[in-house]
Amino acid sequence: MYGQVVEAWDDDAAVATALERACEYHCRRMSHTRSWTAEFNRTPLDLLPVEIFAVNSLRSAMGRKPVEVNHPLMRHIGPIGLAQPPQELMETLYRVLERHDEVHAAKIARSA
């Protein structure tokens, strides 16, 4: 199924079609059956098609445009972007990093 995405990589419309088929594959594999153990049955992996988002992210990283995938699975949750933590959280993280560096430097100085 995902091989079709690779084969169509240079054709945006074909990639979109292949990703729509991948969404169908995802939906068919959300529940256990007698012949199949579900791949996407754990929350949030059931309704969050991370593999489709990953393909579009990879395309963007390679300088290609992401394709629009016309499938109901893609309408449950909007596009995933980078989180923008609040500035106060970033300041706290920087202080923790500074403390870590201080402690690490002190350990190195003591062992020298």
Secondary structure, DSSP 8 states (H G I E B T S, - for coil): -THHHHHTTT-HHHHHHHHHHHHHHHHHTSS--SS---SS-STTTTT--HHHHHHHHHHHHTT-------SHHHHHS---------HHHHHHHHHHHHHHHHHHHHHHHHH-
